[in-house]
Amino acid sequence: MQDDLITRVTSNPKYQELKSKRASFGWTLTILMMIAYYGFILLVAYNKELLASKIGSGVITLGMPLGIGVLVFTIIITNIYVRRANSEFDDLTADITKAALK
């Protein structure tokens, strides 16, 4: 019975669509996050002078808003993934489950 259910799920075209979309979207967000994070780390390692340059006449340096920007970017792309997972991916999962249990 279990093998039959697994076969029905994996042979469903919507399952293949879900796998493809989720993997593609996940890798896209992963690459964007890696660019942001490693880009910032590379700036810290190789261009300290740029990050240490002051903004205006205060004590704020360019590195501070850039570091906060990396954190905010992380929150934003996590939110984007969760919203898509809760709508498109959950809808596909529900369709797959409904078809497999018939």
N, CA, C and O atoms as a MOPAC input file, in Angstrom:
PM7 MOZYME 1SCF
protein

 N      0.82400 1    -1.19900 1     0.00000 1
 C      0.00000 1     0.00000 1     0.00000 1
 C      0.86800 1     1.26300 1     0.00000 1
 O      0.60600 1     2.20700 1    -0.74500 1
 N      1.91000 1     1.26700 1     0.84800 1
 C      2.78900 1     2.42900 1     0.95900 1
 C      3.54200 1     2.66600 1    -0.35500 1
 O      3.68100 1     3.80500 1    -0.80300 1
 N      4.02600 1     1.57800 1    -0.96700 1
 C      4.75600 1     1.71900 1    -2.23600 1
 C      3.84500 1     2.25100 1    -3.33800 1
 O      4.27900 1     3.03000 1    -4.18600 1
 N      2.59300 1     1.83300 1    -3.32300 1
 C      1.63200 1     2.30600 1    -4.31500 1
 C      1.39000 1     3.81200 1    -4.15400 1
 O      1.30300 1     4.53900 1    -5.14300 1
 N      1.28500 1     4.26500 1    -2.92400 1
 C      1.07700 1     5.69600 1    -2.65300 1
 C      2.29000 1     6.50700 1    -3.11200 1
 O      2.14900 1     7.56100 1    -3.73100 1
 N      3.46600 1     6.00500 1    -2.80200 1
 C      4.69200 1     6.70200 1    -3.21700 1
 C      4.77800 1     6.78100 1    -4.73500 1
 O      5.16500 1     7.81100 1    -5.28700 1
 N      4.42000 1     5.69900 1    -5.40500 1
 C      4.44600 1     5.68400 1    -6.86400 1
 C      3.45500 1     6.67800 1    -7.44600 1
 O      3.76500 1     7.38000 1    -8.40800 1
 N      2.26500 1     6.73700 1    -6.86400 1
 C      1.25500 1     7.68800 1    -7.35900 1
 C      1.71600 1     9.12600 1    -7.17100 1
 O      1.49800 1     9.96800 1    -8.04100 1
 N      2.34800 1     9.40900 1    -6.04600 1
 C      2.81300 1    10.78000 1    -5.79000 1
 C      3.95100 1    11.14400 1    -6.73700 1
 O      3.92200 1    12.19900 1    -7.37100 1
 N      4.94100 1    10.28200 1    -6.83100 1
 C      6.11500 1    10.62500 1    -7.64400 1
 C      5.82900 1    10.63700 1    -9.13900 1
 O      6.55100 1    11.28200 1    -9.90000 1
 N      4.79500 1     9.93900 1    -9.56600 1
 C      4.46300 1     9.95000 1   -10.99400 1
 C      3.50900 1    11.08200 1   -11.37200 1
 O      3.23200 1    11.29500 1   -12.55200 1
 N      3.01600 1    11.79600 1   -10.38900 1
 C      2.10400 1    12.91200 1   -10.64000 1
 C      2.88000 1    14.06900 1   -11.28200 1
 O      3.90900 1    14.48400 1   -10.74800 1
 N      2.40500 1    14.59400 1   -12.41500 1
 C      3.11000 1    15.71800 1   -13.06400 1
 C      3.20000 1    16.96200 1   -12.16200 1
 O      4.15500 1    17.73300 1   -12.25900 1
 N      2.21600 1    17.14800 1   -11.29900 1
 C      2.26700 1    18.30300 1   -10.39900 1
 C      3.37800 1    18.13500 1    -9.35200 1
 O      3.94200 1    19.12500 1    -8.88600 1
 N      3.68900 1    16.90400 1    -8.98900 1
 C      4.80300 1    16.65600 1    -8.07000 1
 C      6.12100 1    17.05100 1    -8.73400 1
 O      6.97800 1    17.68400 1    -8.11800 1
 N      6.26500 1    16.66700 1    -9.99100 1
 C      7.47700 1    17.03700 1   -10.73100 1
 C      7.56700 1    18.55800 1   -10.87300 1
 O      8.65000 1    19.13400 1   -10.76800 1
 N      6.43100 1    19.19800 1   -11.11000 1
 C      6.39800 1    20.65900 1   -11.20700 1
 C      6.78500 1    21.29500 1    -9.87200 1
 O      7.55600 1    22.25400 1    -9.84000 1
 N      6.25200 1    20.76300 1    -8.77700 1
 C      6.57100 1    21.27700 1    -7.44400 1
 C      8.05300 1    21.13900 1    -7.15700 1
 O      8.68800 1    22.08900 1    -6.69800 1
 N      8.60900 1    19.97100 1    -7.42000 1
 C     10.03700 1    19.76000 1    -7.18800 1
 C     10.88000 1    20.73200 1    -7.98500 1
 O     11.82900 1    21.32100 1    -7.46800 1
 N     10.52700 1    20.89300 1    -9.23600 1
 C     11.29500 1    21.76700 1   -10.11700 1
 C     11.21900 1    23.23000 1    -9.67900 1
 O     12.23900 1    23.91000 1    -9.57100 1
 N     10.00100 1    23.70300 1    -9.43000 1
 C      9.82600 1    25.10600 1    -9.03700 1
 C     10.48800 1    25.40500 1    -7.69400 1
 O     11.15600 1    26.42600 1    -7.53200 1
 N     10.29300 1    24.50200 1    -6.73600 1
 C     10.85400 1    24.72800 1    -5.40400 1
 C     12.37800 1    24.72200 1    -5.43800 1
 O     13.01900 1    25.55900 1    -4.80300 1
 N     12.95600 1    23.77900 1    -6.17700 1
 C     14.41400 1    23.71300 1    -6.26200 1
 C     14.97900 1    24.94100 1    -6.97300 1
 O     15.96200 1    25.52900 1    -6.52100 1
 N     14.35900 1    25.32300 1    -8.07800 1
 C     14.82900 1    26.48200 1    -8.83100 1
 C     14.74800 1    27.75800 1    -7.99700 1
 O     15.68400 1    28.55700 1    -7.95800 1
 N     13.61700 1    27.92900 1    -7.33700 1
 C     13.42900 1    29.12300 1    -6.51400 1
 C     14.38700 1    29.12900 1    -5.32500 1
 O     14.96500 1    30.16200 1    -4.98700 1
 N     14.54700 1    27.98000 1    -4.70400 1
 C     15.46600 1    27.87000 1    -3.56400 1
 C     16.89700 1    28.18400 1    -3.94900 1
 O     17.59700 1    28.89500 1    -3.22900 1
 N     17.33900 1    27.65300 1    -5.08900 1
 C     18.70600 1    27.92900 1    -5.53800 1
 C     18.89100 1    29.39400 1    -5.90900 1
 O     19.94800 1    29.97000 1    -5.65400 1
 N     17.87500 1    29.99700 1    -6.50700 1
 C     17.96400 1    31.41700 1    -6.85300 1
 C     18.14200 1    32.26200 1    -5.60000 1
 O     19.00500 1    33.13800 1    -5.55400 1
 N     17.32800 1    31.99900 1    -4.58500 1
 C     17.44600 1    32.76800 1    -3.34100 1
 C     18.76800 1    32.47900 1    -2.63000 1
 O     19.36300 1    33.37200 1    -2.02900 1
 N     19.22100 1    31.23200 1    -2.70200 1
 C     20.50400 1    30.87600 1    -2.08900 1
 C     21.64400 1    31.63700 1    -2.74600 1
 O     22.51900 1    32.16500 1    -2.05900 1
 N     21.63900 1    31.69600 1    -4.06000 1
 C     22.69900 1    32.41600 1    -4.77800 1
 C     22.66300 1    33.90500 1    -4.45000 1
 O     23.70700 1    34.52200 1    -4.24000 1
 N     21.46300 1    34.48200 1    -4.40500 1
 C     21.35200 1    35.90300 1    -4.04000 1
 C     21.89000 1    36.15500 1    -2.63500 1
 O     22.58900 1    37.14100 1    -2.40100 1
 N     21.56200 1    35.26400 1    -1.70400 1
 C     22.03400 1    35.43300 1    -0.32600 1
 C     23.54900 1    35.27700 1    -0.24700 1
 O     24.22000 1    36.01800 1     0.47200 1
 N     24.07800 1    34.32100 1    -0.98100 1
 C     25.52400 1    34.12700 1    -0.96200 1
 C     26.25400 1    35.33200 1    -1.54600 1
 O     27.30600 1    35.72400 1    -1.04200 1
 N     25.70500 1    35.92000 1    -2.60300 1
 C     26.31300 1    37.11900 1    -3.19200 1
 C     26.32200 1    38.25000 1    -2.17100 1
 O     27.33600 1    38.92400 1    -1.99300 1
 N     25.18900 1    38.45700 1    -1.49900 1
 C     25.10800 1    39.53300 1    -0.50800 1
 C     26.06400 1    39.27900 1     0.65500 1
 O     26.82500 1    40.16600 1     1.04300 1
 N     26.02500 1    38.07300 1     1.20900 1
 C     26.83400 1    37.77500 1     2.39200 1
 C     28.31900 1    37.75400 1     2.06100 1
 O     29.11400 1    38.44200 1     2.70100 1
 N     28.69000 1    36.96100 1     1.06100 1
 C     30.11600 1    36.86700 1     0.73800 1
 C     30.65100 1    38.16400 1     0.13600 1
 O     31.83200 1    38.47700 1     0.28900 1
 N     29.80100 1    38.90900 1    -0.53700 1
 C     30.22600 1    40.21900 1    -1.02100 1
 C     30.60000 1    41.13600 1     0.13500 1
 O     31.61000 1    41.84000 1     0.09000 1
 N     29.76600 1    41.11400 1     1.17000 1
 C     30.06700 1    41.92800 1     2.35600 1
 C     31.34700 1    41.43700 1     3.04200 1
 O     32.19700 1    42.24100 1     3.42200 1
 N     31.47900 1    40.12600 1     3.19600 1
 C     32.68300 1    39.56600 1     3.84100 1
 C     33.93600 1    39.89900 1     3.03400 1
 O     34.97900 1    40.21600 1     3.60600 1
 N     33.83500 1    39.82900 1     1.71300 1
 C     34.98900 1    40.18100 1     0.88400 1
 C     35.34300 1    41.66000 1     1.01700 1
 O     36.51900 1    42.02100 1     0.99300 1
 N     34.32700 1    42.52000 1     1.15700 1
 C     34.61400 1    43.93300 1     1.41400 1
 C     35.32100 1    44.11400 1     2.74700 1
 O     36.25500 1    44.90900 1     2.85500 1
 N     34.88300 1    43.38500 1     3.75400 1
 C     35.53300 1    43.46800 1     5.06400 1
 C     36.98800 1    43.01400 1     4.95400 1
 O     37.88500 1    43.62300 1     5.53700 1
 N     37.20700 1    41.94600 1     4.20500 1
 C     38.55900 1    41.39300 1     4.10600 1
 C     39.49400 1    42.22500 1     3.23500 1
 O     40.67100 1    42.38000 1     3.56100 1
 N     38.98100 1    42.76100 1     2.13400 1
 C     39.87100 1    43.37300 1     1.15100 1
 C     39.71400 1    44.87700 1     0.95200 1
 O     40.54700 1    45.49200 1     0.28700 1
 N     38.68100 1    45.47900 1     1.50400 1
 C     38.50700 1    46.91400 1     1.30400 1
 C     38.00300 1    47.56600 1     2.58800 1
 O     36.93800 1    48.18300 1     2.61600 1
 N     38.78800 1    47.41600 1     3.63800 1
 C     38.41900 1    47.98800 1     4.93700 1
 C     38.29600 1    49.50600 1     4.87300 1
 O     37.48000 1    50.10000 1     5.57700 1
 N     39.11000 1    50.12600 1     4.02900 1
 C     39.08600 1    51.58200 1     3.93200 1
 C     37.72700 1    52.07900 1     3.45200 1
 O     37.21300 1    53.08100 1     3.95000 1
 N     37.15000 1    51.37400 1     2.48400 1
 C     35.83800 1    51.77200 1     1.98100 1
 C     34.78400 1    51.65000 1     3.08600 1
 O     33.98600 1    52.56500 1     3.29200 1
 N     34.78700 1    50.52500 1     3.78900 1
 C     33.79300 1    50.31900 1     4.84900 1
 C     34.01900 1    51.25800 1     6.03500 1
 O     33.07700 1    51.58600 1     6.75600 1
 N     35.25900 1    51.68700 1     6.23600 1
 C     35.56500 1    52.57900 1     7.35000 1
 C     35.30700 1    54.04600 1     7.01900 1
 O     35.38000 1    54.89900 1     7.90400 1
 N     35.01000 1    54.34800 1     5.76800 1
 C     34.76600 1    55.75100 1     5.40800 1
 C     33.47100 1    56.23600 1     6.06000 1
 O     32.44400 1    55.55900 1     6.04900 1
 N     33.56700 1    57.42900 1     6.62400 1
 C     32.43600 1    57.99200 1     7.36800 1
 C     31.37500 1    58.54700 1     6.42600 1
 O     31.66400 1    59.04800 1     5.34000 1
 N     30.15000 1    58.43700 1     6.88800 1
 C     29.02400 1    59.01400 1     6.15600 1
 C     28.69500 1    60.33900 1     6.83400 1
 O     28.29600 1    60.36800 1     7.99900 1
 N     28.85900 1    61.40400 1     6.11700 1
 C     28.58500 1    62.72200 1     6.69500 1
 C     29.62500 1    63.09200 1     7.73700 1
 O     30.77800 1    62.67000 1     7.65300 1
 N     29.20800 1    63.89100 1     8.72900 1
 C     30.14700 1    64.36200 1     9.74300 1
 C     30.01700 1    63.58600 1    11.04800 1
 O     30.68000 1    63.91900 1    12.03000 1
 N     29.18200 1    62.56600 1    11.07300 1
 C     28.97200 1    61.78500 1    12.29100 1
 C     29.96300 1    60.65700 1    12.44000 1
 O     31.03300 1    60.66300 1    11.83000 1
 N     29.59500 1    59.68300 1    13.26100 1
 C     30.46900 1    58.54700 1    13.53000 1
 C     30.06400 1    57.30000 1    12.74400 1
 O     30.71700 1    56.26200 1    12.85300 1
 N     29.01500 1    57.39100 1    11.96900 1
 C     28.53200 1    56.25200 1    11.19500 1
 C     29.44800 1    56.02500 1     9.99700 1
 O     29.73800 1    56.95200 1     9.24000 1
 N     29.89700 1    54.78800 1     9.83500 1
 C     30.71600 1    54.43800 1     8.68300 1
 C     29.85400 1    53.70600 1     7.65000 1
 O     28.74100 1    53.27600 1     7.95400 1
 N     30.36300 1    53.57200 1     6.46500 1
 C     29.63200 1    52.90600 1     5.39700 1
 C     29.36700 1    51.43400 1     5.72200 1
 O     28.36400 1    50.87000 1     5.28700 1
 N     30.26200 1    50.81900 1     6.48300 1
 C     30.10600 1    49.41000 1     6.83600 1
 C     28.87400 1    49.13200 1     7.68000 1
 O     28.28700 1    48.05400 1     7.57700 1
 N     28.47400 1    50.07600 1     8.50500 1
 C     27.30900 1    49.86200 1     9.37600 1
 C     26.01000 1    49.69400 1     8.58600 1
 O     25.32400 1    48.69000 1     8.77500 1
 N     25.64700 1    50.62700 1     7.71600 1
 C     24.41400 1    50.40900 1     6.95300 1
 C     24.51100 1    49.22600 1     5.98400 1
 O     23.50500 1    48.57100 1     5.71300 1
 N     25.70000 1    48.94800 1     5.46400 1
 C     25.83900 1    47.78900 1     4.58800 1
 C     25.61800 1    46.48500 1     5.36400 1
 O     24.96700 1    45.56800 1     4.86500 1
 N     26.15700 1    46.40600 1     6.57500 1
 C     25.94600 1    45.22500 1     7.41800 1
 C     24.48000 1    45.05200 1     7.78000 1
 O     23.94700 1    43.94300 1     7.73100 1
 N     23.83400 1    46.14900 1     8.14200 1
 C     22.39600 1    46.10000 1     8.44000 1
 C     21.61800 1    45.73300 1     7.17900 1
 O     20.61400 1    45.02500 1     7.24600 1
 N     22.08200 1    46.21600 1     6.03700 1
 C     21.43800 1    45.87900 1     4.77100 1
 C     21.47700 1    44.38300 1     4.48300 1
 O     20.50600 1    43.82800 1     3.96900 1
 N     22.58800 1    43.72300 1     4.80900 1
 C     22.68200 1    42.27100 1     4.62400 1
 C     21.64800 1    41.57200 1     5.50500 1
 O     20.98600 1    40.63300 1     5.06200 1
 N     21.51000 1    42.02300 1     6.73700 1
 C     20.51700 1    41.42800 1     7.64000 1
 C     19.09200 1    41.65900 1     7.14000 1
 O     18.26700 1    40.74500 1     7.15500 1
 N     18.81200 1    42.86800 1     6.70300 1
 C     17.47400 1    43.18500 1     6.19100 1
 C     17.19500 1    42.37600 1     4.91900 1
 O     16.08600 1    41.87600 1     4.73200 1
 N     18.18900 1    42.25000 1     4.05800 1
 C     18.03700 1    41.45300 1     2.84000 1
 C     17.69800 1    39.99900 1     3.17600 1
 O     16.86200 1    39.38200 1     2.51600 1
 N     18.35100 1    39.46000 1     4.20700 1
 C     18.06200 1    38.09400 1     4.65100 1
 C     16.60900 1    37.95400 1     5.07900 1
 O     15.93900 1    36.98800 1     4.71300 1
 N     16.12900 1    38.90700 1     5.84500 1
 C     14.73300 1    38.87700 1     6.29900 1
 C     13.78400 1    38.97400 1     5.11000 1
 O     12.77100 1    38.27600 1     5.06200 1
 N     14.10400 1    39.82400 1     4.16800 1
 C     13.23700 1    40.01900 1     2.99500 1
 C     13.15400 1    38.75100 1     2.14900 1
 O     12.05700 1    38.34100 1     1.76800 1
 N     14.29600 1    38.11900 1     1.84600 1
 C     14.22100 1    36.93400 1     0.99100 1
 C     13.60100 1    35.75100 1     1.72900 1
 O     12.98300 1    34.88900 1     1.10500 1
 N     13.76200 1    35.70100 1     3.05300 1
 C     13.07100 1    34.67000 1     3.82100 1
 C     11.56700 1    34.87800 1     3.73300 1
 O     10.81400 1    33.92000 1     3.55600 1
 N     11.13300 1    36.11600 1     3.85600 1
 C      9.71400 1    36.44800 1     3.74300 1
 C      9.18100 1    36.08900 1     2.35600 1
 O      8.07800 1    35.55700 1     2.23200 1
 N      9.95300 1    36.37500 1     1.32900 1
 C      9.54300 1    36.04400 1    -0.04300 1
 C      9.36200 1    34.53500 1    -0.18500 1
 O      8.37500 1    34.08100 1    -0.76400 1
 N     10.31500 1    33.75300 1     0.34100 1
 C     10.20500 1    32.30300 1     0.24000 1
 C      8.98600 1    31.78700 1     1.00300 1
 O      8.25200 1    30.94000 1     0.49300 1
 N      8.76700 1    32.28400 1     2.20700 1
 C      7.64200 1    31.82100 1     3.02100 1
 C      6.31800 1    32.14700 1     2.34700 1
 O      5.41100 1    31.31600 1     2.33200 1
 N      6.19800 1    33.33800 1     1.79400 1
 C      4.95000 1    33.70200 1     1.10500 1
 C      4.68700 1    32.79300 1    -0.09200 1
 O      3.55800 1    32.34800 1    -0.30000 1
 N      5.71000 1    32.52100 1    -0.86600 1
 C      5.52200 1    31.65200 1    -2.03100 1
 C      5.24400 1    30.21400 1    -1.59500 1
 O      4.41600 1    29.52900 1    -2.19700 1
 N      5.93000 1    29.76100 1    -0.55700 1
 C      5.69400 1    28.40200 1    -0.05600 1
 C      4.27700 1    28.25700 1     0.48100 1
 O      3.64100 1    27.22200 1     0.28400 1
 N      3.78300 1    29.28200 1     1.15500 1
 C      2.44000 1    29.21500 1     1.72900 1
 C      1.33600 1    29.37100 1     0.70100 1
 O      0.17700 1    29.07100 1     0.98900 1
 N      1.66900 1    29.82900 1    -0.47300 1
 C      0.63000 1    29.97000 1    -1.49600 1
 C      0.83000 1    28.93300 1    -2.59000 1
 O      0.14900 1    27.90800 1    -2.60400 1
 N      1.73700 1    29.18400 1    -3.48600 1
 C      1.91500 1    28.32800 1    -4.66200 1
 C      2.33700 1    26.89700 1    -4.29500 1
 O      1.74300 1    25.93600 1    -4.78400 1
 N      3.34800 1    26.75100 1    -3.44500 1
 C      3.84500 1    25.41700 1    -3.12000 1
 C      2.82400 1    24.61800 1    -2.31100 1
 O      2.66200 1    23.41900 1    -2.53700 1
 N      2.13500 1    25.26600 1    -1.37300 1
 C      1.11400 1    24.56400 1    -0.59300 1
 C     -0.06900 1    24.16300 1    -1.45700 1
 O     -0.64900 1    23.09700 1    -1.25000 1
 N     -0.44000 1    24.99900 1    -2.42300 1
 C     -1.53100 1    24.65000 1    -3.33200 1
 C     -1.17400 1    23.42300 1    -4.16600 1
 O     -1.99600 1    22.52200 1    -4.33500 1
 N      0.04600 1    23.38700 1    -4.68300 1
 C      0.48300 1    22.22200 1    -5.44900 1
 C      0.52500 1    20.97100 1    -4.56700 1
 O      0.13500 1    19.89000 1    -5.00800 1
 N      0.99000 1    21.11100 1    -3.34000 1
 C      1.03900 1    19.97800 1    -2.42200 1
 C     -0.35500 1    19.44900 1    -2.12400 1
 O     -0.56300 1    18.23700 1    -2.06400 1
 N     -1.30200 1    20.34600 1    -1.94000 1
 C     -2.69100 1    19.92600 1    -1.69200 1
 C     -3.26000 1    19.18200 1    -2.89300 1
 O     -3.94400 1    18.17300 1    -2.72600 1
 N     -2.98700 1    19.66600 1    -4.09400 1
 C     -3.43600 1    18.98500 1    -5.31000 1
 C     -2.83800 1    17.59100 1    -5.42600 1
 O     -3.52800 1    16.63700 1    -5.78500 1
 N     -1.55400 1    17.48200 1    -5.12100 1
 C     -0.85500 1    16.19900 1    -5.19500 1
 C     -1.44300 1    15.22400 1    -4.17100 1
 O     -1.69300 1    14.05900 1    -4.48200 1
 N     -1.65500 1    15.70600 1    -2.96600 1
 C     -2.21700 1    14.86500 1    -1.91700 1
 C     -3.62300 1    14.39500 1    -2.27400 1
 O     -3.96300 1    13.22700 1    -2.08300 1
 N     -4.42000 1    15.29300 1    -2.78200 1
 C     -5.80200 1    14.94500 1    -3.17500 1
 C     -5.79900 1    13.87700 1    -4.26500 1
 O     -6.57500 1    12.92300 1    -4.21300 1
 N     -4.91400 1    14.04700 1    -5.25500 1
 C     -4.85500 1    13.07900 1    -6.35700 1
 C     -4.32700 1    11.72400 1    -5.88600 1
 O     -4.77400 1    10.68300 1    -6.36600 1
 N     -3.38100 1    11.73400 1    -4.95100 1
 C     -2.77200 1    10.48100 1    -4.49500 1
 C     -3.72700 1     9.67500 1    -3.60900 1
 O     -3.64600 1     8.44700 1    -3.57900 1
 N     -4.61300 1    10.33800 1    -2.90000 1
 C     -5.52000 1     9.64300 1    -1.97700 1
 C     -6.81100 1     9.19900 1    -2.61600 1
 O     -7.65400 1     8.60500 1    -1.94300 1
 N     -6.99700 1     9.46800 1    -3.90200 1
 C     -8.21300 1     9.03200 1    -4.60000 1
 C     -8.23200 1     7.54600 1    -4.79000 1
 O     -9.18200 1     7.00800 1    -5.35800 1

